[in-house]
Amino acid sequence: MNWNAIEGLDNVESPALLIIPDHVQRNIDRMIQVVGGPECVERLYPHVKTHKMPAVTKMQIDSGITKFKAATLSEAEMAAGVGAPEVLIAHQLVGPKIDRLKRAMENYPATRFAVIADDASILNAFNTSCGDPESPLDVYIDIDCGMHRTGVALGSASDSLRDLIESRDGLRYAGLHVYDGHLHDPDLGQRTEKALAIIRQVDEAEQTRPSPRVIAGGSPTFAIWAKNTKYHCSPGTTLLWDRGYGGAHPEMEFDVAAALLARVISKPQPGHVCLDLGHKSVAAEMPLDIRVGFPTLPDAKLVGQNEEHLVVQTSSADKMPVGQIVLAVPKHICPTVALHSRAHVIRDGRVTGEQWEITARNR
């Protein structure tokens, strides 16, 4: 797909998110291939946080994927709403969210919900609010394998939580959740070595006390876990891909399936253009100079960004009239998608007029 040859962009108001379903489908097919092909599709536990769209979730279900991860209850409800058989909320729920989970379980009885936990008090709260001896709530222990964000260490800490889960009639110990989000080395050899060290720790723990299921890895280590284990794999960014992972991990061979449409809205000084691509349209957690890239402006230098404006220095500025369309690929697609309420669909190189709602961006 030549992003710069797309027809019909003149009719799309900017800034806008664009999506190419053919690329999404190729990425789904590639994910299935990585875990061993259609006969191994049950190993996939992809994360919906990247796209947050019912249409993309439905594409995965149609391809045979039945299990999904979510970061928010809205994402979990979105997946359940299109018929996802299993949804794991991979973010420890606290406060009123636990009661909301109970309502979701009642509203979507065809979906089996699961949660992660790393705290005894939360396990007791799950048991009190959502526990049902006839249909226990599946609970995965969140393992800290080096990211030091959430979770407990493998060993006595995880064993204590497992004992507590197994002592509660309303809960069922479902397994381990092992997210290695700190592993994103561009060098495949280094990334593999670090992932294998975690795999050895998990294997050792599983030999001592096997779990019903282990859900592990993120997008950068997806293929490593798939190749070296029989565990479930949970990539996320692989659905849409972006400049960050595409540039750092080209060996993974996924396609960029989403981009941003912007326009020149001003030419403040020679050699500069201002685009309507502020940090309300593209995720701003990355450093400014790498936040977004432009396929047709290889020398672009991002020099300033505000809520609705992005000032770019480029040698092409003098040739770019006010109103000119510019396509951009974000460094990090997941939080960028959350800034848009819909995605404009591109098929066969042209804008179709179809729009996919990004329903799960609403918490």
Order of alpha helices (4+ residues) and beta strands (2+ residues): beta-alpha-alpha-beta-alpha-beta-alpha-beta-alpha-beta-alpha-beta-alpha-beta-alpha-beta-alpha-beta-beta-beta-beta-beta-beta-alpha-beta-beta
